[in-house]
């Protein structure tokens, strides 16, 4: 949990907020786990790859496991914490497909059991309906009442068009 006053997005970016870390995580989800394979796939300088892998292991999103003794060789596997980054990477990919890709997306993600294309949606477990980002407001978790009226409405009384406050 983020310390008082610190934004959770800022904290998360401290772990996975650079290009190489995101691409290393993408490779981990694709089953590319060994240093040499990641290096070959990304074309990343070895020193940078070693630094990023050390940071990702230290942060708890990857686990370093030895698979060979002589010479010592390691692979990097997703932890539970790392696996929970999947929706973020899928959303980032879909955003890139929509706004930065010319034509068909380069990769399509499928639900393995049925072959249906994967979609990421915002869903309210109370209302049991999907919604779009314009219906999101926020409040500080340390304050049950964010205004005198006890609502999450901005001071203008207009609905928020983007997430507000510390997430």
C-alpha positions in Angstrom: 0.0 0.0 0.0 1.3 3.5 -0.8 2.4 5.6 2.1 0.1 8.5 3.1 0.1 11.1 0.4 2.0 9.0 -2.2 0.3 8.1 -5.4 0.0 4.4 -6.1 0.6 5.1 -9.8 3.8 6.8 -9.0 4.9 3.8 -6.8 4.0 1.4 -9.6 6.0 3.4 -12.1 9.0 3.1 -9.7 8.9 -0.6 -10.3 7.8 -1.0 -14.0 7.9 2.5 -15.3 10.6 2.3 -17.9 10.5 0.9 -21.4 12.9 -2.0 -20.8 11.1 -3.2 -17.6 7.7 -3.2 -19.4 9.2 -5.2 -22.3 10.9 -7.7 -20.0 7.5 -8.2 -18.3 5.9 -8.7 -21.7 8.5 -11.3 -22.5 7.9 -13.1 -19.2 4.2 -13.3 -20.0 5.2 -14.8 -23.4 7.2 -17.5 -21.7 10.6 -16.0 -22.5 12.4 -16.5 -19.2 16.2 -16.9 -19.7 18.6 -14.0 -19.8 20.0 -15.0 -23.2 16.5 -15.3 -24.7 15.4 -12.0 -23.3 18.6 -10.3 -24.6 18.1 -11.8 -28.0 14.4 -10.9 -28.2 14.7 -7.3 -27.1 18.2 -6.4 -28.3 18.8 -4.8 -24.9 22.3 -4.1 -23.7 23.4 -6.9 -21.3 24.3 -4.5 -18.5 20.9 -2.8 -18.7 19.1 -6.2 -18.8 21.0 -7.3 -15.7 20.1 -4.1 -13.9 16.4 -4.3 -14.8 16.1 -8.0 -13.9 17.8 -7.3 -10.6 15.3 -4.5 -9.9 12.3 -6.6 -11.0 13.4 -9.5 -8.8 14.0 -7.1 -5.9 10.6 -5.5 -6.3 9.0 -9.0 -6.2 7.5 -9.2 -9.7 9.9 -11.8 -10.9 11.5 -14.7 -9.2 15.1 -15.8 -10.1 15.6 -19.6 -10.4 18.7 -21.5 -11.2 18.2 -24.0 -14.0 21.8 -25.0 -14.6 24.8 -25.5 -12.3 27.9 -25.4 -14.6 28.0 -22.7 -15.6 25.3 -21.2 -13.3 22.3 -20.1 -15.4 19.1 -18.6 -14.2 15.6 -18.0 -15.5 13.1 -15.4 -14.4 9.5 -16.4 -13.6 6.5 -14.3 -12.8 5.5 -14.1 -9.2 1.8 -13.7 -8.1 2.6 -9.9 -7.9 4.0 -10.0 -11.4 1.1 -12.0 -12.9 -1.3 -9.3 -11.6 0.4 -6.9 -14.1 -1.3 -8.8 -16.9 -4.4 -6.5 -17.2 -2.1 -3.4 -17.3 0.0 -4.8 -20.1 -3.1 -6.0 -22.0 -4.7 -2.5 -21.6 -1.5 -0.8 -22.7 -1.3 -3.1 -25.8 -5.0 -2.4 -26.7 -4.4 1.3 -26.3 -1.4 1.1 -28.6 -3.4 -1.0 -31.1 -6.2 1.6 -31.2 -4.2 4.9 -31.2 -0.7 4.1 -32.6 -1.1 1.1 -35.0 -1.8 1.6 -38.6 -4.2 -1.2 -39.7 -4.6 -4.5 -38.0 -2.9 -4.9 -34.6 0.4 -6.8 -34.7 -0.8 -9.3 -32.0 -4.2 -10.5 -30.9 -4.6 -12.0 -27.5 -7.0 -15.0 -27.2 -8.6 -16.8 -24.3 -6.9 -20.2 -24.5 -9.9 -22.4 -23.6 -12.4 -21.0 -26.2 -10.3 -18.9 -28.6 -12.2 -15.7 -28.1 -10.3 -12.4 -28.4 -9.4 -10.9 -24.9 -11.1 -7.6 -23.9 -10.4 -5.5 -20.9 -13.5 -3.8 -19.4 -14.3 -1.8 -16.4 -17.0 -3.6 -14.4 -18.9 -2.7 -11.2 -19.3 -5.7 -9.0 -22.2 -3.9 -7.2 -24.2 -2.7 -10.2 -23.1 -5.8 -12.3 -22.6 -3.6 -15.4 -19.7 -2.4 -17.5 -18.9 1.3 -17.6 -16.4 3.8 -19.2 -13.7 5.9 -17.5 -15.9 9.0 -17.4 -17.9 7.3 -14.6 -14.9 7.0 -12.3 -14.3 9.3 -9.3 -11.8 8.8 -6.5 -11.4 9.6 -2.8 -8.5 9.3 -0.4 -8.7 5.9 1.3 -7.9 7.6 4.6 -11.0 9.7 4.4 -14.5 8.1 4.3 -16.1 11.5 3.6 -14.4 13.5 0.8 -16.6 16.6 1.0 -19.2 18.2 3.3 -22.0 16.5 1.3 -20.2 13.1 1.6 -20.1 12.6 -2.2 -17.2 12.0 -4.5 -18.3 14.8 -6.8 -15.8 17.5 -7.7 -16.4 20.9 -6.2 -18.0 22.1 -9.4 -20.7 19.5 -9.0 -19.8 18.1 -12.5 -19.0 14.4 -12.8 -15.3 13.7 -13.1 -14.0 13.0 -16.6 -10.9 11.3 -15.3 -9.8 9.7 -12.1 -9.1 12.3 -9.5 -7.0 12.3 -6.3 -4.4 9.8 -5.2 -4.9 6.4 -6.7 
